[in-house]
C-alpha cells in the first residue's frame, strides 16, 4: 500500500549531538500532525549520535549518513533533496518543537497563502528547564497577531549591535514547491548565518513571509555551539554575503528601503568585524597580534569608546547573576 504524501518534511542536521538528538526526534515524531516525515542527516558524527537515531522504530523516520563532514548547510541540502513533503520544517538537533507546532503553522500558512511562516522562539539555556525569554519578547516590540514581514523589515531586524527581532534566528516553515521552483538551497560556504541568507534568497524570488506571535519552537543556547563561536568568521561571512546580495541591482532598484537596510547592515557588520579583529587576539593573550590589528583597523578605537559602557554593564550583570545567562541574552541583542 502506497504511503500518502507527507504534509511536512522535518529536516534535522546532526553532528555530535548524542545528548540532545533523541529529544529533538521525539518532539518531531510526536506532533499532533501525524502525516509527516522526519529526515535526519548525520554529518559524520564521531560520537554515538547514529546509534541513538537508529534506536527509533518509526517508519516516518529516515536516516541519511554523510561519510565526510559537510557542515550544517551541506547536511540540510541533502535532506532537502530527499524531502517529499508539501512543506519543509527545519529543526536543529539540540532544539525541539512543541507538540502542536506543525499543525498550527501549516494551518496558518494555508490561511495566509504564505511561502514562509515563522513562529516565535522560546529561548532556553542549556541545562535549564524553563526558557528565559522569547525572540519577540527580547526585541522590545509588541506583536500580537500574524504579521507579514518585508525583506527590508527582515534585514533591519538583524543588524549587528542593534536590539531587534533577530528574525535570522527564526525557523520558518517553507513551501517546498517554492524552494524547488526557484532552486533555493543553503549556501554551504556560510557556516553560521545560512538560515538568514536562505530566507533572503526566498525574498529575492518574491516570497510572502509571515510571523506569528505564538512560540512553538524551543531554541537551546549552548556556548560551544556553532552560533556561539568564532565571531570573526561569522562577521566575515556576513560581509561577503551582503556584498553578494547587493549585486542584485534590478531587484534592489525596486526596493530602495531594502537597499538602505543592506547598506546599513554592511556598515555595522564591518565596524564590528574591525572591533573583534582587535579584541579577540587580546582575549587569546596574543598581544603583538592585537597591537598590529589596532593599526590595521583604525576605526577600532572610536568603536571601543562607544562600546566600553556597554561592556562594563554586561560584566557587572554577569557578576550579579553568577551565571552565563547574560551572555546568552546578548547573543540575541548584540
C-alpha positions in Angstrom: 0.0 0.0 0.0 1.4 3.4 -1.0 2.2 5.8 1.8 0.3 9.2 1.4 2.4 12.2 0.5 3.7 13.8 3.7 2.3 17.2 4.6 5.6 18.2 6.2 9.2 17.0 5.9 11.1 17.8 9.1 14.8 18.0 8.3 17.3 17.6 11.1 21.1 18.0 10.5 23.0 16.3 13.3 26.7 16.4 14.3 27.9 15.0 17.7 24.7 15.8 19.5 24.1 12.4 21.2 23.0 14.2 24.4 20.2 16.0 22.5 19.1 14.2 19.4 16.6 11.9 21.0 14.6 14.8 22.4 14.6 16.5 19.0 13.4 13.5 17.2 10.8 12.7 19.8 9.4 16.2 19.5 9.1 15.8 15.7 7.5 12.4 15.7 5.0 13.3 18.5 3.4 16.2 16.6 -0.3 16.4 16.6 0.1 16.5 12.8 0.9 12.8 12.1 1.3 12.8 8.3 4.9 13.9 8.3 8.4 12.5 7.5 11.4 13.2 9.6 14.7 13.2 7.8 17.9 13.2 9.9 21.2 13.7 8.2 24.1 12.7 10.4 27.1 14.8 9.4 29.9 12.2 10.1 29.5 12.3 13.9 32.2 10.8 16.0 30.0 10.0 19.0 27.0 7.6 19.2 24.5 10.0 17.5 23.8 7.5 14.7 23.1 4.6 17.2 20.6 6.8 19.0 18.8 7.7 15.8 18.7 4.0 14.7 17.1 3.1 18.0 13.8 4.7 16.9 11.2 2.4 15.4 9.0 4.6 13.3 8.6 4.3 9.6 8.3 8.1 9.2 11.9 8.5 10.3 14.6 8.4 7.7 18.4 8.4 8.4 21.0 9.6 6.0 24.7 9.4 7.0 27.4 11.5 5.4 30.7 9.8 5.1 32.5 13.2 5.5 31.5 16.3 7.4 29.7 18.7 5.1 28.7 21.3 7.6 25.1 22.2 8.5 24.4 23.7 5.1 25.5 20.6 3.3 23.6 18.3 5.6 20.4 20.4 5.2 20.8 20.5 1.4 21.0 16.7 1.3 17.8 16.5 3.4 16.1 19.0 1.1 16.9 16.8 -1.9 15.4 13.8 -0.1 12.3 15.6 1.1 8.8 14.8 -0.3 6.5 16.8 1.9 4.4 19.8 0.8 6.2 21.8 3.5 9.7 21.9 4.9 10.4 22.4 8.6 13.9 22.8 9.9 14.8 21.5 13.4 18.3 21.8 14.8 19.4 18.6 16.6 19.7 20.3 20.0 16.4 22.0 19.8 12.8 20.8 20.0 9.2 21.5 19.0 6.0 22.0 21.0 3.6 19.2 20.1 1.2 21.4 18.1 3.8 23.4 16.2 3.5 21.9 12.7 -0.3 21.7 12.8 -0.6 25.3 13.8 1.9 26.6 11.2 0.5 24.6 8.3 -3.0 25.9 9.0 -1.9 29.5 9.2 0.3 29.2 6.2 -2.7 28.0 4.2 -4.9 30.7 5.6 -2.5 33.5 4.6 -1.2 31.8 1.4 2.3 32.0 2.8 5.5 30.8 1.2 7.3 31.0 4.5 5.8 31.3 8.0 7.7 31.5 11.3 6.7 31.3 14.9 8.2 33.0 17.9 11.0 31.1 19.7 11.4 30.1 23.3 15.0 30.8 24.3 16.4 28.3 26.8 19.9 28.0 28.3 21.4 24.6 28.1 20.9 22.7 31.3 17.8 24.7 32.3 14.2 23.6 32.3 12.4 26.9 31.8 13.0 29.4 28.9 14.5 32.7 30.0 12.6 34.6 27.3 11.3 34.6 23.7 12.7 36.1 20.5 9.9 38.6 20.2 10.0 39.5 23.9 13.7 40.3 23.7 13.1 42.7 20.8 11.1 45.2 22.8 8.4 45.0 20.1 4.8 44.1 20.6 3.4 41.7 18.0 0.0 40.2 19.0 -1.3 39.0 15.6 0.0 37.5 12.4 2.3 39.9 10.6 3.7 39.9 7.1 7.4 40.6 7.0 9.0 42.5 4.2 12.6 42.0 3.1 13.6 45.4 4.4 12.0 44.6 7.8 13.8 41.3 7.8 17.2 42.9 7.3 16.6 45.7 9.8 15.6 43.1 12.4 19.1 41.6 12.3 21.6 44.4 12.2 24.8 43.7 14.3 24.9 45.6 17.6 21.2 46.6 17.5 18.3 45.3 19.6 15.8 43.8 17.2 13.6 40.9 16.3 16.6 38.9 15.1 14.5 37.1 12.5 17.6 35.4 11.2 17.2 33.0 14.2 13.7 32.1 13.3 12.9 28.7 11.9 10.2 29.2 9.2 8.1 26.6 7.6 8.8 26.7 3.8 6.6 25.7 0.9 8.7 23.0 -0.8 7.2 23.8 -4.2 8.5 27.4 -3.9 12.0 26.2 -3.0 12.1 23.7 -5.8 10.7 26.1 -8.4 13.4 28.7 -7.6 16.2 26.2 -7.0 16.7 27.7 -3.5 19.2 25.9 -1.2 21.5 26.7 1.7 24.8 28.5 0.9 27.3 25.9 2.2 30.1 28.4 2.4 28.3 30.3 5.2 28.8 28.4 8.5 26.6 30.3 10.9 24.0 32.7 9.3 22.9 30.4 6.5 19.3 30.5 7.7 19.2 34.3 7.3 20.5 34.1 3.7 18.3 31.2 2.7 15.3 33.4 3.7 16.8 36.4 1.8 17.0 34.2 -1.3 13.3 33.5 -0.8 12.6 37.2 -0.6 14.7 37.7 -3.8 12.1 35.5 -5.5 9.1 37.5 -4.1 8.3 35.1 -1.2 5.4 36.0 1.2 6.8 35.7 4.7 4.6 35.8 7.8 5.4 35.8 11.5 3.1 34.7 14.3 3.4 35.8 17.9 3.0 32.3 19.5 6.1 30.3 20.3 6.2 26.7 19.4 10.0 26.2 18.9 12.5 25.7 21.8 15.9 27.2 20.9 18.6 25.9 23.1 21.6 28.2 23.7 24.9 26.3 24.0 28.2 28.2 24.5 30.0 25.5 22.5 27.6 25.6 19.6 28.4 27.0 16.1 26.3 30.1 16.7 28.1 31.0 19.8 31.6 30.5 18.4 34.1 32.3 16.1 32.7 35.8 15.9 35.3 36.9 13.3 34.5 34.1 10.9 30.8 34.8 11.2 31.2 38.5 10.5 33.5 37.9 7.5 30.8 35.5 6.1 28.2 38.3 6.7 30.2 40.9 4.9 30.7 38.6 1.9 27.1 37.5 1.8 25.8 41.1 2.0 28.2 42.1 -0.9 26.9 39.2 -3.0 23.3 40.2 -2.4 24.0 43.8 -3.3 24.8 42.6 -6.8 21.1 42.0 -7.5 20.7 45.6 -8.6 17.5 45.2 -10.6 15.7 43.8 -7.6 17.2 46.4 -5.2 16.1 49.3 -7.5 12.5 48.1 -6.9 13.2 48.0 -3.2 15.0 51.2 -2.1 14.2 50.5 1.6 15.8 47.1 1.4 18.9 48.6 -0.3 19.2 51.1 2.5 18.8 48.4 5.1 21.5 46.2 3.5 23.9 49.2 3.3 23.3 49.9 6.9 23.8 46.2 7.8 27.1 46.2 5.8 28.4 49.3 7.7 27.6 47.9 11.1 28.9 44.5 10.3 32.2 45.8 9.0 32.5 48.0 12.1 32.0 45.0 14.4 34.4 43.0 12.3 37.1 45.6 12.9 36.3 45.6 16.6 36.5 41.9 17.1 39.6 41.6 14.9 41.4 43.6 17.6 39.6 42.3 20.7 39.9 38.6 20.0 43.7 38.5 19.8 43.9 40.3 23.2 41.4 37.8 24.7 43.7 35.0 23.5 46.7 36.8 25.0 48.2 37.4 21.6 49.4 40.9 22.5 51.6 41.6 19.4 48.8 40.4 17.1 46.4 42.6 18.9 48.6 45.7 18.7 49.1 45.1 15.0 45.4 44.7 14.5 44.8 48.2 16.0 46.9 49.8 13.3 45.2 47.6 10.6 41.7 48.6 11.9 41.9 52.3 13.0 38.1 52.5 13.4 38.5 50.2 16.4 39.4 53.0 18.9 36.3 55.0 18.1 34.1 52.0 18.3 35.7 50.8 21.5 35.0 54.1 23.3 31.3 53.8 22.4 31.1 50.2 23.5 33.0 50.5 26.8 30.0 51.5 28.9 28.0 48.5 27.5 30.9 46.1 28.2 31.2 47.3 31.8 27.4 46.9 32.2 27.4 43.4 30.8 30.3 42.4 33.1 28.6 43.8 36.1 25.3 41.9 35.2 27.3 38.7 34.8 28.9 39.1 38.3 25.5 39.8 39.8 23.8 36.8 38.3 26.8 34.5 38.7 25.7 32.6 35.6 26.1 32.7 31.8 22.5 33.8 31.2 23.6 37.4 30.4 25.9 36.0 27.7 23.0 34.0 26.2 20.7 37.0 26.2 23.4 39.1 24.5 23.6 36.6 21.6 20.2 37.9 20.6 20.7 41.6 21.5 24.2 42.3 20.1 
